[in-house]
């Protein structure tokens, strides 16, 4: 399956962005991550709109997705840390989906992409399992960087059901995507 159609400049065609709802519960793993890393979860930015998509940004998204996917050995939190839902940077070169997301978010932020456009997102895979991906908001739509594929795809081409993501204005807050769906991972209110 093709990731997205490319324009002559190497960037993706425009797609409809996700429609978000109101504030919702924070995933328990993110809550614990925020207790350990409070500075990571107290960043309040003015949402200045989606990142300007161009060939440079597109190449950066693809390169970082591929590089992080290759650099981290997939392992679940039970095997690494002896507990469920431990979100952290994969400093030891292994991790689960949230750890890939955190690393991609950190790398893209260091490359100048606004945190208001780098949103940790909770989805349900077609098999019903919970999963986390990084959503990048752009002027050509919302794109997903995923540890399960090197393809950077528009959110509505992933086959996932999107449940919630970080707020564009506060890294410690979460908003619903499709209201009324069951929560996938443990949350705190």
Secondary structure, 3 states (H helix, E strand, C coil): CCCCCECCCCCECCCCCCCCCCEECEEHHHHHHHHHCHHHHCCECCCCCCECCCHHHHHHHHHHHHHHHHHCEECCHHHHHCCCCCCCCCCCCEECHHHHHHHHHHHHHHCCCCHHHEEEEEEECCCCCEEEEEEEEECCEEEEEECCEEEEEEHHHCCCEEEEEECCCECCCEEECCCCCCCCCCEEC
